[in-house]
Structure formats: structure tokens, C-alpha cells
Amino acid sequence: MTYVKIDEHAESILRKLHGKYKLGIVSNFALPECVLKLLEKNDLLKLFDAIIVSGAVNKRKPHPEIFRRALDILDVTAEETIFVGDTVDADIQGAKAAGMKAIYVERRPQEGLETARPTRIIKSLGDLFSALGAC
């Protein structure tokens, strides 16, 4: 938990989205308790309708099962879901393989972006609203 930082735009974006959309987290993290504590520490836990942590379900992104768990808990279809992530292989390729649209937050250059073909690319989580409108 010492080395994980919440994106500077996360709280404001999540608060704006909360209540308008179903929100979930799909995280490749070994200890679910750490994810929950981190969210609680940053007053974000109550904003999510689903929290799926790989350590709790024994599947890591990009495995489709972890994405399907999120869809089931949220009671939504893949076609109506937009996944937002910052890794090409785990987030974008995984979400698209599960049938979701995917918005890539380009925090650093990564290989495979051209072939992953995210629905949208944004430079910052602060740009998410405009990207959602274009999806």
C-alpha cells in the first residue's frame, strides 16, 4: 500500500460518475484487503458497485473470467460496458476480448497499443468525460 498512489483525478471523476453509471474495479492485486483499505483510506470505497481483485478470484487480467465476474456483479452486458485501464495487455486486450469497449489511459508508452486498438486513448483520467461521450 505504500507504493500505490491514487490518480490525482480519480476522486473528482468517480464522484461525477457515481450514481450516473455502475462503477467497478477489476484489479490484479494479490491481497484484496489491501485494495479495500486503499480505497477506504482515500474515501473511494463507497463509490464502487463492484470490486473484483485477482487474489480473491484466482484469475488475473487479461483472463476473461475476471471481467465476466465484474459484469455479473454489476448486472450489465459486455456490449454496454466501457473499461478504463492503463495497461495494454491486461486492461485493453483483456476487456476487448471480453467484449467490452476499452479506454486506454496512456500514462507511459507501451508495446502493442496499435494492435490492441482501444476504443479511445486519453492522456489523463481527467479527459475521461470527453472520451465517454465519444464512445
N, C-alpha and C positions, 0 to 999 in steps of 0.2 A: 504494500500500500504506500510505502514511502516514495516509490519511483513512478507511480501512476498519477498523472495530472489530468484534471477535467479541462476540456477545451474551454477557452475563455468565452465563447459564445453559447456554450451548451445550456446554461441555465435560462438565459433570456429566450432562446429558440424553443426550448422544451416547454417553458411556461406559456408561450404563444400557441404552441401546437396542442397542449393539453386541453382536453375537452372537445377539440375540433376533430381530432384523429385518435385512433387507438395507437398507443405508443408501446414499443417493446425494445428490449435489448437482447441481442444474441452475442455472447462473449466467449472467446476462447481463453478461459481463465481456469486454473486448476482448483481454486478454492472459492466456492460460491459465497461463503461467509465474508470473504474479503470484498467481493463486488457489492454485496448488500451494505457492508459497513462504509465503503467508499461513497456509495450513493446516499446513505443516511447522513454521513458526515457533511456532505455538500448539499443537504436538503433537497435531494432529487428523487429519492425513493418513491414518494407518493405520486410522482408524475407518470409512472410506468404502469401499464396494464399487464405486462408480461416481462419476466426476466428469466432468460434461459442461459445457463452457464455450462460450458462444456464439461467441467468437472462433475457436475451433478447428473448429466445425461450420458456420459461416456461417448460422446461424439463431438468432434471438433469441426468448425468451419474449415473447409468448404463442404463437408458431408451434408447431403440433403436432409438427413433426419433432424438435425438441429434446427434447420429452417422450418421444416414441417411442424416441429413442436411449437414453434412460435406462432405459426399460422393457426394451429389447432387451439391454442390457448386464447388467442385473440379472436377466434371465430371469424376469420377472413379468408378469402381465396388468395392464391399467389398472384393472380392477374390484377387484383385491386390493391396490391401491396407495393410499396416503394421502400427498398432497403438502402440505408445510407451507411457507407463504410469508407475506410481509408487504406485498405489493403486490396490489391488487385486479385490475388489468388483466393484468399479466404473469403473476403466480403463480396467482391463484384462477381467473380466467376461462380462462387457458391450460390449467391442469391439468384443470378440469372439461370443457373442450372435448375434451381427450384421453381423457376417460372415467374420470378419477381422482376420488376423494374429495379434498376440499381443506380444510385447517385454516388459517384466517386468523389471523395474529398481529397484533393491532391496536396497532401502535406509534404511529400518528397517524391522525387522521380522513382518509378518502379517499372520493371520489365513486364511486358505482356499487356500493357494498357490498350494498345491498338487492337489486339486480338480479343480482349475481354469485352470491348465495346459497351461501356456503361451507357445507360440511358442519358445521363448528364454528367458533366465534370464541373466541379466547383473548386475554387481555390481556398475557400474558408467556409466553415459551418455557418458563418454569418450570411452567406449567399444562398442558404437553403430555401428560403421563401420564394425567391425568384425561380429557382430550379424546380420546385414543386409545382408552381403554376405552369411550367412548360412541359410537365410530364403528362 
